[in-house]
Amino acid sequence: MSEYRAELVDAANAMIDRAGPSHEVPLQHADDAVWRALHDAGFTTLGVPEESGGSGGSLADALEIVSVLSRRGAATPIVEHGVLAAWIAAEAGLSLGDDIATVSTKGGIVVRDDGAGGLILDGRLEAVVWGELARTVVVLISCEPTCHVALVSTDHESVTVLPGTDTTGIPVNDIVLSGTSVTCHGVAENVVRDDVIRRGALAYTTASAAAARAVCDATVRYAGERTQFGRPLAKFQAVQQRLAQLASVTKAVETAAATARASVDADAPSAAVDVAAAATFVFASAREIGAAGHQIHGAIGFTSEHALGRSTTSLWAWRERWESEDYWADQVASHVLDQGFDLWDVVTGFESGRDIVKGEISA
């Protein structure tokens, strides 16, 4: 990690320490104090160019903040607002202002021209994360091939936000549009739908790896502190074996996520398949990591006040936030079978100096 990113991490941790996020599950509200501190420091739009209303920096910088927030269990819309909505809006030349925004890629909508340069939208946006909290939804109304983007205000009288949450208690809402007028829209010429899905998956593999680390560290610590039959749980061989399994899977998850981030940051030819491979493994490992944490914690880990639940329920909820591990496994297979990637290179890492041209590998 560079000195600059280390400073970002230290600053984010300090903000979280001061704000003191809650850890109840299901959560009753977002960690507003944490979000305000991040917003005031410009951390909520890292990775968006300054000339487009962001804070500058790179996607990798933004993902460092995502990782910190996830590891600390802070519930904020950092992925939907900063990593996705602000980036898409900037690419389309649109401004989000200071309000919280989210993004929608699912559902069916009908688009009409209002005759005055604006649009009228009818339909239903599905599974919009933080839809209840957001003031603006960045809607991908078409991506053929580049994305036509519209900014929908949730305050509009023709917009109905339906209730809903995930297992952690984070709002995940369907939003009904009934003749909703939109005046802010544009084309993100450098963005296609797969870019958005891949960026979302990369953000949540990063978040999941951090949550996995939180589960592992908390479980190891608890096993060393909790005594049973006159000795710490960590002294029992069966518990030691379970801890070792948890630690090894957690490290593998972190490695997969870090490899994908580094590949995207370097704009490597293997970036797409690295993200797909990481998402496949990280999301598939969520169940095992959560199960190990709860097994060793016992009953206390299931209480709504215990911090473990925030991390484990997040791992489970995030498995299908941006497609499932089955989808990403199919993407890996497609790269190998249809695009000429060598399976050994996918498993072990691409050899330096190789280039991919039109889907083929040439030495």
C-alpha positions in Angstrom: 0.0 0.0 0.0 1.3 3.4 -0.9 1.9 6.1 1.7 -1.0 8.1 0.3 -3.4 5.2 0.6 -2.2 4.4 4.0 -3.0 8.0 5.0 -6.5 7.6 3.5 -7.0 4.4 5.6 -5.8 6.1 8.8 -8.1 9.1 8.2 -11.1 6.9 7.5 -10.4 4.8 10.7 -10.1 8.0 12.7 -13.5 9.2 11.4 -15.2 5.9 12.3 -13.6 6.0 15.8 -15.0 9.5 16.4 -18.5 8.7 14.9 -18.8 5.3 16.6 -20.9 3.2 14.2 -23.7 1.0 15.5 -23.5 -2.8 15.0 -27.1 -3.9 15.7 -28.6 -6.4 13.2 -30.9 -5.7 11.6 -29.7 -2.2 11.5 -32.3 0.5 12.4 -30.6 3.3 10.3 -27.5 4.1 8.4 -24.4 5.3 10.2 -25.2 8.9 9.4 -22.4 10.4 11.5 -19.8 8.3 9.6 -21.3 9.3 6.3 -21.3 13.0 7.1 -17.6 12.8 8.2 -16.7 11.0 5.0 -18.7 13.4 2.9 -17.1 16.5 4.5 -13.6 15.0 3.9 -14.4 14.3 0.2 -14.1 10.6 0.7 -17.6 9.8 -0.8 -16.5 10.7 -4.3 -13.0 9.4 -4.5 -12.2 8.1 -8.0 -14.4 10.7 -9.7 -12.4 13.5 -11.4 -12.4 16.9 -9.7 -13.6 18.6 -12.9 -16.7 16.4 -12.7 -17.5 17.3 -9.1 -15.6 14.5 -7.5 -12.5 14.4 -5.2 -10.1 13.0 -7.7 -7.9 10.0 -7.1 -8.5 6.5 -8.5 -10.9 3.6 -8.2 -8.3 1.9 -6.1 -8.3 4.8 -3.6 -12.1 4.6 -3.3 -11.9 0.8 -2.7 -9.5 1.4 0.2 -12.3 3.4 1.9 -14.8 0.7 1.0 -12.5 -1.9 2.7 -12.1 0.1 5.8 -15.9 0.8 6.2 -16.7 -2.9 5.7 -14.0 -4.2 8.1 -15.3 -1.7 10.8 -19.0 -2.7 10.1 -20.1 0.9 9.2 -23.3 0.9 7.2 -23.1 3.6 4.5 -24.0 3.9 0.8 -20.3 4.3 -0.2 -20.4 1.7 -3.0 -23.7 2.8 -4.6 -23.1 6.5 -4.2 -19.4 7.0 -4.7 -18.1 4.0 -6.6 -21.0 3.7 -8.9 -23.6 6.5 -9.1 -21.1 9.4 -9.0 -18.8 7.7 -11.5 -21.6 7.0 -14.0 -23.1 10.5 -13.7 -19.6 12.0 -14.2 -19.1 9.9 -17.3 -22.4 11.2 -18.7 -21.6 14.8 -17.8 -24.2 15.0 -15.1 -24.0 16.5 -11.6 -25.4 14.7 -8.5 -25.0 17.6 -6.1 -24.5 16.9 -2.4 -27.4 14.5 -1.8 -27.0 10.7 -1.5 -27.5 8.9 -4.8 -27.8 5.2 -5.8 -27.9 3.3 -9.0 -30.4 1.1 -10.8 -29.6 -1.5 -13.5 -32.5 -3.9 -13.0 -36.2 -3.7 -13.9 -38.3 -2.7 -16.8 -39.1 0.9 -17.8 -40.7 2.5 -20.8 -39.1 5.8 -22.0 -40.9 8.5 -23.9 -39.7 11.9 -25.2 -41.6 14.8 -23.6 -41.0 17.0 -26.7 -39.0 19.5 -24.8 -35.6 17.7 -24.5 -36.7 15.8 -21.4 -37.9 12.2 -20.8 -40.9 10.6 -19.2 -40.3 7.2 -17.5 -42.9 4.5 -16.6 -42.1 1.2 -15.0 -40.4 -0.4 -12.0 -36.8 -0.3 -10.9 -36.0 -3.5 -9.0 -33.7 -4.1 -5.9 -32.4 -0.6 -5.7 -29.9 -0.6 -2.8 -30.3 2.3 -0.4 -33.3 3.4 -2.5 -35.2 4.5 0.6 -32.3 6.8 1.7 -31.2 8.2 -1.7 -32.5 11.5 -3.1 -31.4 10.6 -6.6 -31.3 7.3 -8.6 -29.0 7.0 -11.5 -30.9 4.9 -13.9 -29.4 3.1 -16.9 -32.3 3.4 -19.3 -30.4 1.7 -22.1 -27.0 0.4 -22.8 -26.8 -0.4 -26.6 -23.9 -0.4 -26.5 -23.0 2.7 -24.4 -25.2 3.7 -21.5 -27.9 6.4 -21.7 -28.3 7.6 -18.1 -31.2 9.5 -16.4 -31.2 11.1 -12.9 -34.5 10.3 -11.2 -35.5 12.3 -8.0 -37.1 10.1 -5.4 -38.9 13.2 -4.1 -41.0 13.5 -7.3 -44.7 12.9 -6.6 -44.8 10.3 -9.4 -42.1 8.1 -7.7 -43.1 5.5 -5.2 -40.4 3.8 -3.1 -41.6 0.4 -1.8 -40.3 -0.9 1.5 -37.7 -3.7 1.7 -34.4 -4.7 3.3 -31.7 -7.3 2.9 -30.6 -9.6 5.7 -28.5 -6.9 7.3 -31.4 -4.4 7.4 -30.0 -2.2 4.6 -32.8 -0.8 2.4 -33.2 -2.6 -0.9 -36.2 -1.2 -2.6 -38.3 -1.5 -5.7 -39.2 1.9 -7.1 -42.3 2.5 -9.2 -42.2 5.3 -11.8 -45.5 6.6 -13.0 -45.0 9.1 -15.7 -41.9 10.5 -14.1 -40.5 13.6 -15.8 -36.7 13.6 -16.1 -34.8 16.7 -17.3 -31.2 15.5 -16.4 -30.0 12.8 -18.7 -27.1 12.1 -20.9 -24.9 9.4 -22.6 -21.9 7.9 -20.8 -20.0 7.2 -24.0 -17.2 5.3 -22.3 -19.4 3.1 -20.2 -21.1 -0.2 -21.2 -23.4 -2.3 -19.0 -20.7 -4.9 -18.3 -18.4 -2.1 -17.0 -21.0 -1.2 -14.4 -21.7 -4.8 -13.3 -17.9 -5.6 -13.1 -17.2 -2.4 -11.1 -20.0 -3.2 -8.7 -18.8 -6.8 -8.3 -15.2 -5.6 -7.7 -16.4 -3.2 -5.0 -18.4 -5.9 -3.2 -15.5 -8.5 -3.5 -13.4 -5.8 -1.7 -16.1 -5.2 0.9 -16.6 -9.0 1.4 -12.9 -9.6 1.8 -12.8 -6.9 4.5 -15.9 -8.4 6.2 -14.3 -11.8 6.1 -11.2 -10.4 7.8 -13.4 -8.9 10.5 -15.1 -12.2 11.1 -11.8 -14.1 11.3 -10.1 -11.6 13.6 -13.1 -11.4 16.0 -13.4 -15.2 16.0 -9.7 -15.8 16.8 -9.8 -13.2 19.5 -13.0 -14.7 21.1 -11.6 -18.2 21.0 -8.5 -17.0 22.9 -10.6 -15.2 25.5 -13.5 -17.5 26.1 -12.8 -20.3 28.6 -14.6 -23.7 28.8 -13.7 -26.6 31.1 -10.9 -24.5 32.6 -9.0 -23.5 29.4 -9.5 -21.2 26.4 -11.5 -22.5 23.5 -8.4 -22.0 21.3 -6.7 -24.8 23.2 -9.1 -27.5 22.0 -7.9 -29.3 18.9 -11.2 -29.3 17.1 -11.5 -25.5 17.6 -7.9 -25.0 16.4 -8.7 -26.9 13.2 -11.8 -24.8 12.6 -9.8 -21.6 13.2 -7.2 -22.8 10.8 -9.8 -23.5 8.1 -11.3 -20.0 8.7 -8.0 -18.3 8.5 -6.9 -20.1 5.3 -10.2 -19.3 3.5 -10.1 -15.7 4.7 -6.6 -15.2 3.4 -7.5 -16.8 0.1 -10.5 -14.4 -0.2 -8.3 -11.4 0.5 -5.8 -12.6 -2.1 -8.4 -13.0 -4.7 -9.9 -9.6 -4.1 -6.5 -7.9 -4.0 -5.5 -9.5 -7.2 -8.6 -8.3 -9.0 -8.1 -4.8 -7.6 -4.5 -4.7 -8.7 -5.4 -6.0 -12.2 -8.1 -3.3 -12.7 -5.8 -0.6 -11.3 -3.1 -1.5 -13.8 -5.6 -1.9 -16.6 -4.2 -5.3 -17.2 -5.4 -7.4 -20.1 -6.6 -10.0 -17.6 -8.7 -7.5 -15.6 -12.1 -8.8 -16.6 -11.4 -12.5 -15.9 -9.6 -11.6 -12.7 -12.7 -9.8 -11.4 -14.9 -12.7 -12.5 -12.6 -15.2 -10.8 -12.4 -13.2 -7.6 -16.2 -12.7 -7.5 -16.8 -16.4 -8.0 -14.5 -17.5 -5.1 -15.2 -14.6 -2.7 -19.0 -14.8 -2.9 -19.0 -18.6 -2.7 -16.8 -18.5 0.4 -19.3 -16.3 2.3 -21.3 -19.2 3.8 -18.2 -21.1 5.1 -16.7 -18.0 6.7 -20.0 -17.0 8.4 -20.7 -20.5 9.6 -17.2 -20.8 11.2 -17.6 -17.5 12.9 -20.9 -18.3 14.4 -20.0 -21.9 15.4 -17.1 -20.7 17.5 -18.8 -17.7 19.0 -21.8 -19.8 19.9 -25.0 -18.1 21.1 -23.5 -14.7 21.8 -22.7 -14.3 18.1 -26.4 -14.5 17.2 -27.4 -11.6 19.5 -28.5 -8.4 17.6 -26.0 -6.2 19.5 -22.9 -8.3 18.7 -20.7 -6.9 16.0 -20.2 -10.4 14.4 -23.7 -10.4 13.0 -23.1 -7.2 11.0 -20.2 -8.8 9.2 -21.7 -12.2 8.6 -25.1 -11.0 7.4 -23.3 -8.5 5.1 -21.3 -11.4 3.6 -24.5 -13.3 2.9 -26.4 -10.3 1.5 -23.5 -9.2 -0.8 -23.2 -12.6 -2.5 -25.8 -11.6 -5.1 -25.6 -7.8 -5.0 -24.0 -7.7 -8.4 -24.8 -11.1 -9.8 -24.1 -14.4 -8.1 -21.1 -16.7 -8.0 -22.8 -18.8 -10.6 -22.9 -15.9 -13.0 -19.3 -15.0 -12.4 -18.2 -18.7 -12.8 -19.9 -18.6 -16.2 -18.0 -15.5 -17.0 -14.7 -17.3 -16.2 -15.7 -20.2 -18.3 -16.6 -17.9 -21.2 -13.2 -16.2 -21.0 -11.5 -19.6 -21.2 -13.8 -21.4 -23.8 -14.9 -18.5 -26.0 -12.2 -15.8 -25.8 -9.1 -18.0 -25.9 -7.7 -17.5 -22.3 -5.4 -20.2 -21.1 -6.9 -21.9 -18.0 -3.5 -22.3 -16.4 -2.8 -18.6 -16.8 -6.2 -17.8 -15.3 -5.4 -20.0 -12.3 -1.8 -19.1 -11.7 -1.7 -15.5 -13.0 -0.9 -14.2 -16.5 2.7 -14.2 -17.7 4.2 -10.7 -18.0 4.6 -9.4 -21.5 1.5 -11.2 -22.9 -1.1 -9.1 -24.7 -4.7 -9.9 -25.5 -5.8 -8.6 -28.8 -9.5 -9.1 -29.9 -10.0 -11.8 -27.2 -7.0 -13.9 -28.2 -3.7 -14.4 -26.3 -0.6 -13.8 -28.3 2.9 -14.4 -26.9 
